[in-house]
Amino acid sequence: MHTANTVKEACGLSTFSQARVNVWEVYADKALRGEVLTKDEAFHILGAPDEELLPLLQAAYRVRYHYYGNKVKLNMIINAKSGLCPEDCGYCSQSIVSKAPIEKYPLLDKETLIEGAREAVRRKAGTYCIVASGRGATDKEIEQVAEAVKAIKQEMPLKICCCLGIISEEQAQKLREAGVERYNHNLNTSASHYSHITTTHTYEDRVRTVQHVKQAGISPCSGCIIGMGETWDDVYHLALSLRELDADSIPVNFLHAIPGTPLENMDELNPRYCLKVLALFRFINPSKEIRISGGREVNLRSLQALGLYPANAIFVGDYLTTEGQTARADHQMIEDLGFEIELMHYSLNMSSNST
């Protein structure tokens, strides 16, 4: 565990008051110049005293504003295939080792996936995420998703993201030809910590899938889950790995410890630390879409709105097996900040009512 003293020593500061010579703005300047923060600087952010939180967020916001202004991107997930997964990921309610009482079903039919896209439009989401549990999709499932995507693209101008597990370059190519613009496959944690959360596949398997996606011409989406027993060193190297992968979109999840999963008793996060993590990811990946993802409501709680100062995107509605804040509440949060939802130019005459 890093103490305040070790952070001060690492940063060469005799007192934190010396860090108030706008060191956060120095980090913002480095990010805007394309320079990478050092490990000591990253630890300074993660260990920042709570009274420095607002100046830190202001500096992260300056970087965010440079690339995205006050626009907020909305994404919506559909749990296209639930449970039935042979992997042993300790954080996941759908894994083979989970005893969580979740609904289990095979891949949803084409019309259900299309209707989910219509709901994404109603919720003002610009990206619709088709997510399926499992180690990886079969060729038949890839074909089913591809057919649904073709139909969605004919009807709606949504950006389509798929998250179907480990895939080959050939499967990625088929999705791209169907109209899939983005593919999500999270690294989840650092290479050195990976075996502590999953043993049925490797960190390298995940990196390889992201590379297949890029080779097929699909925009890579890859992120993390914070709060699984990782160290600050793990967090820093994970942020660097995502920079090196050149992931266009980085979902930052905060562990929602679900009863019945191996990590059900993990409880090491607080809202202020979560905000510091988001700031760090903005500084290290300044031009990328940083999306506050799973666990936002249970970990950021009353400080959710502050997360949009470093981050520029959120999921709207429910997650895979857990409920999210209502779309109406998310829209209100964005409006109250004075921010603006980045809307697609929908040609549909659809209800704007949100659930």
Disulfide bonds with the S-S distance in Angstrom:
none
